Amino acid sequence: MGTPNKILIAVDDSEASMKTVTYVSKMVHGRESVHICLFHVLPPIPPHLLEFGGAEDPTKEARLSAELKAAQAEWLEKEKNAAQGLLETAQTILTDHGVSHHQISTRFSPSIHKPNIVRDVLEAAKEWHCGTIVVGRHRLPWVEDIFHRHTGETLLEKDHEFSVWVVG
């Protein structure tokens, strides 16, 4: 079971996400025991960086494997740098509403394959011992909304270990 004073906020580049951060900042204002983890799921590693055909020569195999790992690390670093701006924006919103820098941390989930946002969020919340998960609900045109499955709805259905806030 998570700790009630640890809150994970799933952050992406949407307006709903920043609205969610603002909502949480107002809810925790003045509560110094609360710690907030801003969490962002990175896009999946491109297929050409997942594996190579291999080589019969062990020396060449080792070199190609090392090159692939270096290319993956470089790609992940580039993606983290690209997402850093939105995490900084979220941190600024929190601090502007009175949340101290020492109460905020950031995490990324590097997805190797197509991201499973719900799984990644739940795993991060468990790993970090959060008691609460907060996600934004994106507004969609009504026709799309009928057929679209929202992350918050899936979290509410799947999990009973955390409190889940869906901010709309």
C-alpha positions in Angstrom: 0.0 0.0 0.0 1.3 3.5 -0.9 1.9 6.4 1.4 -1.0 8.9 1.4 1.4 11.9 1.3 3.0 10.8 -2.0 1.2 11.8 -5.2 2.1 10.8 -8.7 0.9 13.1 -11.5 1.0 11.8 -15.0 2.2 14.6 -17.2 2.1 15.0 -20.9 2.0 17.9 -23.3 -1.7 18.5 -23.1 -3.7 21.4 -21.7 -5.5 18.9 -19.5 -2.2 17.8 -17.9 -1.2 21.3 -16.9 -4.7 21.9 -15.6 -4.2 18.8 -13.5 -0.9 20.1 -12.1 -2.6 23.4 -11.2 -5.5 21.5 -9.4 -3.1 19.4 -7.4 -1.0 22.5 -6.5 -4.0 24.1 -5.0 -5.1 21.0 -3.2 -1.7 20.5 -1.5 -0.9 24.2 -0.9 0.6 24.6 2.6 1.0 20.9 3.2 4.8 20.4 3.6 4.6 16.7 4.2 3.3 16.0 0.7 5.7 14.9 -2.0 4.8 15.1 -5.7 6.3 13.0 -8.5 5.8 14.3 -12.0 5.8 11.3 -14.2 6.1 11.2 -18.0 6.0 8.2 -20.3 8.5 8.5 -23.2 7.6 7.3 -26.7 8.7 3.8 -27.6 12.3 3.3 -28.9 12.2 3.2 -32.7 12.2 -0.4 -34.2 15.6 0.1 -35.9 17.1 0.7 -32.4 15.7 -2.4 -30.8 17.9 -5.1 -32.3 20.3 -5.9 -35.1 20.7 -9.0 -37.2 23.7 -10.2 -35.3 27.1 -11.4 -36.5 28.9 -14.7 -36.5 32.1 -13.2 -35.4 31.9 -12.7 -31.5 34.1 -9.6 -31.7 31.9 -8.0 -34.3 28.8 -9.1 -32.3 30.1 -7.4 -29.2 30.9 -4.2 -31.1 27.5 -4.1 -32.8 25.8 -4.7 -29.5 27.7 -1.9 -27.8 26.9 0.4 -30.7 23.2 -0.4 -30.4 23.2 0.2 -26.7 24.9 3.5 -27.2 22.4 4.5 -29.9 19.5 3.6 -27.6 21.0 5.6 -24.7 21.5 8.6 -27.0 17.9 8.3 -28.3 16.5 8.1 -24.7 18.6 11.1 -23.6 17.3 13.1 -26.6 13.7 12.2 -25.7 14.2 13.1 -22.0 15.6 16.4 -23.0 12.7 17.1 -25.3 10.2 16.3 -22.4 12.2 18.3 -19.9 10.4 21.5 -20.9 7.0 20.3 -20.0 8.2 18.9 -16.7 9.8 22.3 -15.9 6.5 24.0 -16.8 4.7 21.6 -14.4 7.3 22.3 -11.7 6.9 26.1 -12.2 3.1 25.7 -11.8 3.6 23.8 -8.5 6.2 26.3 -7.1 4.1 29.3 -8.2 1.3 27.8 -6.0 3.5 27.4 -3.0 4.9 23.9 -3.4 8.5 23.8 -2.4 11.2 22.5 -4.9 12.2 19.8 -2.3 8.6 18.4 -2.4 8.9 17.7 -6.2 10.7 15.0 -8.1 10.5 13.9 -11.7 10.6 10.5 -13.4 10.5 9.1 -16.9 9.3 5.7 -18.1 11.3 4.7 -21.1 9.0 2.5 -23.1 10.8 -0.1 -25.3 7.6 -1.0 -27.1 4.3 0.8 -27.6 3.6 2.6 -24.3 1.0 1.1 -22.1 0.3 4.3 -20.1 -1.8 2.6 -17.5 0.7 -0.1 -16.7 3.6 2.4 -16.7 1.7 4.7 -14.3 0.8 1.9 -12.0 4.3 0.5 -11.9 5.8 3.9 -11.2 3.3 4.6 -8.4 4.0 1.2 -6.8 7.8 1.7 -7.1 7.6 5.1 -5.6 5.1 4.0 -2.9 2.5 6.6 -3.9 -0.9 6.7 -2.3 -2.5 8.8 -5.0 -2.4 8.9 -8.8 -3.6 12.0 -10.6 -4.3 12.1 -14.3 -6.0 14.7 -16.6 -9.0 13.8 -18.7 -8.6 15.1 -22.2 -11.6 16.7 -23.8 -12.5 15.2 -27.1 -15.3 15.8 -29.6 -18.4 14.0 -28.5 -18.2 11.4 -31.3 -14.6 10.5 -30.4 -15.4 10.5 -26.7 -18.0 7.8 -27.2 -15.3 5.4 -28.5 -12.2 6.6 -26.7 -11.0 4.9 -23.6 -9.5 7.4 -21.2 -6.5 6.6 -19.0 -8.3 7.7 -15.9 -11.3 5.5 -16.5 -9.0 2.5 -17.0 -7.0 3.3 -13.8 -10.3 3.5 -11.9 -11.4 0.1 -13.2 -8.0 -1.7 -12.8 -6.7 -0.6 -9.4 -7.9 -0.4 -5.9 -4.5 0.0 -4.2 -4.3 3.8 -4.9 -6.6 6.7 -4.7 -7.1 7.9 -8.3 -8.0 11.5 -9.2 -9.2 12.2 -12.7 -9.2 15.9 -13.3 -11.3 17.1 -16.2 
